[in-house]
Protein backbone atom coordinates (compact mmCIF):
# COMPACT_ATOMS: atom_id res chain seq x y z
CA UNK A 1 0.00 0.00 0.00
CA UNK A 2 1.35 3.40 -0.98
CA UNK A 3 1.53 6.22 1.52
CA UNK A 4 -1.20 8.15 -0.32
CA UNK A 5 -3.47 5.07 -0.11
CA UNK A 6 -3.00 5.12 3.67
CA UNK A 7 -3.70 8.86 3.77
CA UNK A 8 -6.86 8.41 1.69
CA UNK A 9 -8.04 5.62 4.00
CA UNK A 10 -7.35 7.83 7.04
CA UNK A 11 -9.20 10.76 5.46
CA UNK A 12 -12.13 8.45 4.76
CA UNK A 13 -12.22 7.44 8.45
CA UNK A 14 -12.03 11.09 9.49
CA UNK A 15 -14.90 12.08 7.20
CA UNK A 16 -17.04 9.29 8.63
CA UNK A 17 -16.18 10.43 12.17
CA UNK A 18 -17.08 14.03 11.34
CA UNK A 19 -20.40 12.90 9.83
CA UNK A 20 -21.27 10.82 12.90
CA UNK A 21 -20.00 13.35 15.42
CA UNK A 22 -16.31 13.96 16.01
CA UNK A 23 -15.59 12.44 19.43
CA UNK A 24 -11.81 12.89 19.44
CA UNK A 25 -9.96 15.96 20.70
CA UNK A 26 -9.38 19.22 18.84
CA UNK A 27 -5.69 18.30 18.64
CA UNK A 28 -6.64 15.01 16.95
CA UNK A 29 -8.78 17.01 14.53
CA UNK A 30 -5.82 19.20 13.61
CA UNK A 31 -3.77 16.08 12.90
CA UNK A 32 -6.59 14.65 10.78
CA UNK A 33 -6.72 17.87 8.75
CA UNK A 34 -2.99 17.55 8.15
CA UNK A 35 -3.69 14.16 6.56
CA UNK A 36 -6.05 15.93 4.13
CA UNK A 37 -3.34 18.50 3.47
CA UNK A 38 -0.92 15.69 2.59
CA UNK A 39 -3.47 14.42 0.06
CA UNK A 40 -3.00 17.52 -2.08
CA UNK A 41 -0.54 15.34 -4.05
CA UNK A 42 -3.54 13.59 -5.61
CA UNK A 43 -4.19 15.68 -8.68
CA UNK A 44 -7.05 15.59 -11.15
CA UNK A 45 -5.38 13.05 -13.41
CA UNK A 46 -4.74 10.58 -10.60
CA UNK A 47 -6.99 7.52 -10.34
CA UNK A 48 -7.96 8.42 -6.74
CA UNK A 49 -9.16 11.92 -7.64
CA UNK A 50 -12.87 10.97 -7.76
CA UNK A 51 -12.62 9.25 -4.37
CA UNK A 52 -11.01 12.32 -2.84
CA UNK A 53 -13.64 14.66 -4.31
CA UNK A 54 -16.43 12.48 -2.91
CA UNK A 55 -14.84 12.45 0.56
CA UNK A 56 -14.28 16.21 0.43
CA UNK A 57 -17.93 16.81 -0.44
CA UNK A 58 -19.06 14.66 2.47
CA UNK A 59 -16.64 16.48 4.80
CA UNK A 60 -17.90 19.90 3.70
CA UNK A 61 -21.52 18.82 4.23
CA UNK A 62 -20.72 17.67 7.79
CA UNK A 63 -18.78 20.85 8.65
CA UNK A 64 -19.29 24.57 9.07
CA UNK A 65 -17.00 27.57 8.48
CA UNK A 66 -14.88 28.35 11.52
CA UNK A 67 -14.33 32.00 10.62
CA UNK A 68 -10.58 31.55 10.95
CA UNK A 69 -7.89 28.99 10.29
CA UNK A 70 -8.21 26.25 12.91
CA UNK A 71 -4.41 26.19 13.24
CA UNK A 72 -4.47 29.96 13.93
CA UNK A 73 -3.89 32.86 11.58
CA UNK A 74 -0.18 33.08 12.41
CA UNK A 75 0.33 29.47 11.34
CA UNK A 76 -1.73 30.03 8.20
CA UNK A 77 0.44 32.99 7.24
CA UNK A 78 3.68 31.17 8.05
CA UNK A 79 2.65 28.12 5.99
CA UNK A 80 1.17 30.13 3.12
CA UNK A 81 -2.29 28.61 3.55
CA UNK A 82 -5.31 30.41 2.17
CA UNK A 83 -9.03 29.87 2.67
CA UNK A 84 -9.70 28.77 -0.93
CA UNK A 85 -6.80 26.43 -1.62
CA UNK A 86 -6.59 24.97 1.89
CA UNK A 87 -10.31 25.18 2.69
CA UNK A 88 -10.26 22.21 5.12
CA UNK A 89 -8.28 24.30 7.63
CA UNK A 90 -11.25 26.72 7.85
CA UNK A 91 -13.94 24.16 8.73
CA UNK A 92 -15.14 22.61 11.98
CA UNK A 93 -17.37 19.56 12.53
CA UNK A 94 -21.07 20.36 12.96
CA UNK A 95 -21.25 17.59 15.58
CA UNK A 96 -18.53 17.78 18.22
CA UNK A 97 -17.93 15.49 21.15
CA UNK A 98 -17.12 16.66 24.68
CA UNK A 99 -13.36 16.12 24.30
CA UNK A 100 -13.34 18.32 21.20
CA UNK A 101 -15.43 21.03 22.82
CA UNK A 102 -13.21 21.02 25.91
CA UNK A 103 -10.14 21.85 23.82
CA UNK A 104 -11.61 24.21 21.23
N, C-alpha and C positions, 0 to 999 in steps of 0.2 A: 504494500500500500504506500503510495506516495504521500509526502507531507501534506500536499494540498487536499488529498482525499480525506486525511485525518481532520484537517481544518474544516472541510465542508461537513463532515459528520458531526463535529463539535458544534458548528454553527446551526445545524439542523436540530440538535438537542437543545441548544439555547433558545431557538425560535419556539420550539414546543413548550419549553419552560415559561417563556414570556407569555405565550398564549394561555397557558393554564393558570398562571400566577407565579411570578418569580419569587421563589422562597429562599433563595440564597442571599448573601450579603451584597451590599453596594460594591464592595471591593471585588467580589466575584463577578459582578456585572461588568465592571470595568475590564477585567481580564477577558470576559467573553466578547466584549466589543473589540478588543485587540485581535481576537481570532478573526472577526469579520474584516478588520483592517488588513490582516495578512492575506485574506482572500482576494484582495485587489489584483493579485497576479493572474486571476482567471479573467481573461479578456473575452470579448464577444465571439471570437473565432474558436474558443476552447469548447470542448465537448461538454463541459460542466456548466457552461454559461446559463442555460435554461434552468437548471436546478438552482443555481444561485439566485437568479431573478425571482423564481417562485418563493424561495425562502425569504428573500428581502421583502417581497410584497406581504407575506404573512407577518413578518416582524413589524413592518410599518403599520399594519392594521391592528396589531396588538400593543402599539406604543402611542405615546403622545409627545409633542415637542416640549423639550425641557426649558427652552428660553435661553439656554447657554450650553456651552460644551460641558459634558458631564465630567471631563477630566480637568476642567477649569480653563478660563480664557488665557491664562499665562501659558499653560501647556499647549493649547491650540495654536497660539502664536509661535511658540518655540518650535513646534513640529510642522508648522505650515499647513495645518488643517483648516478647511473652510466648510461652512454649513452645507453647501451643495455637493461637493466632491466626497466629503467624509460625513455624510448625513447621519449615520448611525451613532456618532458621538453627540448628537443633539436630540436624542430620543430617550424616553424613559418608559418602562413597562406600565401599562394601564393598571394591571393587577400586581401589587407588591406585597410580599410577605412581611412579617414583623421584623425579621433580621435586616431586610433591605431598608425598611422605614427607619429603623433605629440608627442606621449609619448615614442615611441621606439627609 
